[in-house]
Amino acid sequence: MKVTIEYDGNEEQDEIQVALDGYKWKNAMWELDQHLRRTTKYQSSVLDFVDVATETEIIVVESIRESIGRILSGYNLNLD
């Protein structure tokens, strides 16, 4: 498959760059999800200076991961 992108002017250049950076956004979201997953799976804190996650931290992280999943699903996206 071959894709050709043409644009006129600086206004469209920003939109094209956003489209081209899509994979970077996916990778960044995947890394964020994995960071949050470590908290729920291994009970490691999301804070760099604390080793063990608190129960409250785990509950919040689970809620955030669920929200991310719903938002991505709403856009027909996934991290897999």
VOPAGU-2260 file (C-alpha; in pm, 1 decimal, decimal comma):
REM VOPAGU-2260
SITE   aa  ch    i         X         Y         Z
SITE  MET   A    0       0,0       0,0       0,0
SITE  LYS   A    1     117,6     346,6     -82,2
SITE  VAL   A    2     -10,1     667,9      72,6
SITE  THR   A    3      56,5    1012,4     -64,3
SITE  ILE   A    4     -12,7    1314,1     151,8
SITE  GLU   A    5     -27,6    1662,7       8,3
SITE  TYR   A    6     -99,4    1978,6     198,3
SITE  ASP   A    7    -120,5    2349,4     132,8
SITE  GLY   A    8      -5,5    2599,6     386,4
SITE  ASN   A    9     101,0    2584,2     749,1
SITE  GLU   A   10    -251,1    2532,1     888,4
SITE  GLU   A   11    -280,1    2190,0     728,4
SITE  GLN   A   12      76,6    2096,6     817,7
SITE  ASP   A   13     -16,0    2072,0    1187,0
SITE  GLU   A   14    -309,6    1842,0    1108,9
SITE  ILE   A   15     -91,3    1621,6     889,9
SITE  GLN   A   16     171,5    1596,2    1162,7
SITE  VAL   A   17     -95,5    1487,1    1413,7
SITE  ALA   A   18    -205,0    1214,0    1171,1
SITE  LEU   A   19     153,0    1099,0    1113,9
SITE  ASP   A   20     222,4    1090,9    1488,9
SITE  GLY   A   21     -68,6     853,7    1555,5
SITE  TYR   A   22     158,8     559,2    1627,4
SITE  LYS   A   23     352,1     769,5    1879,8
SITE  TRP   A   24      27,3     847,7    2062,0
SITE  LYS   A   25     -62,9     479,3    2067,9
SITE  ASN   A   26     279,1     385,6    2204,8
SITE  ALA   A   27     261,1     658,0    2470,5
SITE  MET   A   28     -86,0     542,7    2579,8
SITE  TRP   A   29      33,4     181,1    2588,6
SITE  GLU   A   30     328,9     279,2    2810,7
SITE  LEU   A   31      96,2     472,5    3041,5
SITE  ASP   A   32    -140,5     175,0    3062,9
SITE  GLN   A   33     149,7     -59,8    3141,3
SITE  HIS   A   34     272,0     174,3    3414,3
SITE  LEU   A   35     -75,1     176,7    3568,3
SITE  ARG   A   36    -108,6    -200,6    3521,9
SITE  ARG   A   37     208,1    -258,2    3727,4
SITE  THR   A   38      35,1     -83,2    4014,7
SITE  THR   A   39    -265,4    -314,5    4009,6
SITE  LYS   A   40     -78,9    -635,0    3922,5
SITE  TYR   A   41     234,0    -601,4    4133,4
SITE  GLN   A   42     110,1    -336,8    4378,8
SITE  SER   A   43     403,4    -112,8    4290,2
SITE  SER   A   44     342,0     253,9    4354,0
SITE  VAL   A   45     294,5     497,0    4066,9
SITE  LEU   A   46     512,1     733,0    4269,5
SITE  ASP   A   47     882,3     688,1    4205,1
SITE  PHE   A   48     981,5     741,2    4567,7
SITE  VAL   A   49     737,4     487,8    4719,8
SITE  ASP   A   50     777,4     113,2    4662,8
SITE  VAL   A   51     435,9     -26,5    4757,8
SITE  ALA   A   52     103,1     109,3    4635,6
SITE  THR   A   53    -164,6     195,2    4888,0
SITE  GLU   A   54    -513,6      46,4    4858,9
SITE  THR   A   55    -645,0     389,4    4758,7
SITE  GLU   A   56    -380,0     420,5    4488,5
SITE  ILE   A   57    -476,3      79,7    4347,3
SITE  ILE   A   58    -846,6     172,7    4339,7
SITE  VAL   A   59    -773,0     503,3    4163,3
SITE  VAL   A   60    -542,3     336,3    3910,2
SITE  GLU   A   61    -804,9      70,7    3830,4
SITE  SER   A   62   -1060,2     346,5    3773,3
SITE  ILE   A   63    -822,8     539,0    3546,4
SITE  ARG   A   64    -743,9     226,7    3340,9
SITE  GLU   A   65   -1115,7     157,2    3299,4
SITE  SER   A   66   -1174,2     518,0    3189,4
SITE  ILE   A   67    -892,1     498,2    2936,6
SITE  GLY   A   68   -1040,8     176,5    2801,2
SITE  ARG   A   69   -1388,6     331,0    2766,9
SITE  ILE   A   70   -1252,9     642,7    2596,7
SITE  LEU   A   71   -1046,7     441,7    2348,6
SITE  SER   A   72   -1341,1     212,0    2282,1
SITE  GLY   A   73   -1557,4     518,3    2212,4
SITE  TYR   A   74   -1315,8     608,3    1934,5
SITE  ASN   A   75   -1305,2     246,5    1814,3
SITE  LEU   A   76    -941,3     218,3    1927,8
SITE  ASN   A   77    -751,8     -30,0    2141,4
SITE  LEU   A   78    -400,4     -72,0    2274,6
SITE  ASP   A   79    -349,9    -426,3    2143,6
